[in-house]
Amino acid sequence: MPVTWTFDDIPDQSGRTAIVTGASSGLGLIAAGQLAARGATVIMAVRDPAKGEQARAGMAGDLVVRRLDLADLDSVREFAAELRAEGRQVDLLLNNAGIAKQGNERSAQGYESVFATNHLGHFALTGLLLEIFRPDRDPRVVTVGSGFYRLLRGGPDLDDLTDRAGIDPPVAYIRSKQANALFGVELDRRLRRTGNPVRSLLAHPGMARTPMNRRYDSAGEWAVTRIGGLLLARSSESGTLPLLYAATAPTAQTGVFHGPPLFRWGNRLHARPVVAPADDRALAARLWQVSEEATGVRYLDAPKVATAPN
């Protein structure tokens, strides 16, 4: 059943350490501020540390800015290595950062930039940090997806991570969000199978007014966004609620998508089933394999299938 839940319902976060990617603006900035206000130590993982410091200066609480460029796997490794060297322990990873396609950009390793940032960087980051999660403080990984993942059949193109064909911007974004959903549910399956106490949850903000949603590549995109926004677009604060619910609420579940109602005037949170293509276990397993090969980060390997001797 939908639940009524507000920032005031966030449990005490004292003694917990949270990492929030994309924390210098939009949903990530709000989430970081709310977690810190309730006692958490928050590591603001941002691409531009100067922008992150400027954002941090306006907030109260224990907030630390660290550089993280999710489109550069070397930066992801450096970020994780720095935390391990500091002896940090983590209770929450909020995989929030995301971009939309701007031209034909590639990541530092040559992958299509949206898929690299929204999925590959977070896949690698999660794996590199998994060993420093505290096992006894309700450890969670929350991956931020989008309800748009249902709009395309077939899932992400796992045969061409470099975008040789020149994918359209909306398609690139939706496929990256399909990867987020597939990753979130597959991560939880593997964590449960290995007895790992970390839980993997999925959340989405609905259509929230964030800086990313104010960029348009064409007059058509502007028109669709503006018209749709009249019915669907909610404030950034409202869009952040499902993320923090998944991150902190004792009642938050794995295996579902936590999000707001469709229309912007609704304020109760829903836990909806994960549907196609994100419920495809074979596709999720292949995405995992391709992601390991692309990032060089291996973790939570699936059990090998026994074969009968000849």
Phi, psi and omega in degrees: 000146176300148181238149172267123187209136181230175177302330180295343181270358179297125179295162176303130183252013182302134179086354180263149176243127182239139172251127179239116177277148182066041189268008182268354179199169172059219185298320182296321179295316179296316180298316179299316180296319181291320178294317179294323180296339179255019168103356181284150163277122186245123174265112180274103182271109190226152178286326182244098183300326179297317176295322178296318179295322178297319178292319182297327183298337181267008184237155177260154176113183184268093181238134181236131180264131176227143179282133175209115174254103184293342178278359181233108183295335174294321177295321178298316179295319180295319179299311181295319180296323179296317179295319178295320180296329178280354182074025180291145167241148189237144175246334184216132170241117178256100180281083189255326189301143178200153177229163171250160186291131175234096181073211182247049183288149175240156176285175179300331179264005173095009179269156176306132195295323182291313178297320181296316183285310188286328181244300189301318180298317179289324176301311181294317181300314180301314181296321182287338181260349190303325183287346181255011173287136173288131186280345192246015183234040180054059183292139183219147164245123177246121178255128183269118179249208179209142175297346178293346183302338182278353190279343180238142175277158167090339179080184182295153179279100184273359178266351183214084179278353181262355176062050177297330184279349180073068185294144177293146183306313180297322180293318179301317181293313182297319179295324177294325178287330172296319178296320177301314181294314178300317180296315183301315182284324179291322177301315181294322177301316183288323177298315181294320183295327181267359181075018180286135182285346179293140176249144178250123181236156179243141176212156174218152185269002192071203176267094184259151178279097179233166179304324181297326182276008176253009178253134183228136179266351181202165177296326178297316178297320180299315183295315180298316182294318182292316181291314178298326182296332179298329181259327193249330191288124178250168181293161176299322179298315179296322179291336181280338183306311181298327180295315181285331173299310179298328184281334191227334188290133178300334183270357181295139186249155169270164175078007178226170177252112177277128181196175180275172172293166184298309186273147192293340183275352174280148183229006178268149183266141182245149171243099186260149177299148173279127185242182182301143001271004186285351178265008182274105185293323179294319178295320179297319179294322179290319176303317180299313180298314180297321180293320176298317180294321183287325185262337186077012180251117181245136177197156177050050182302142175289149179295143178286141179279124181290142177242147180289140178295151179289000000 
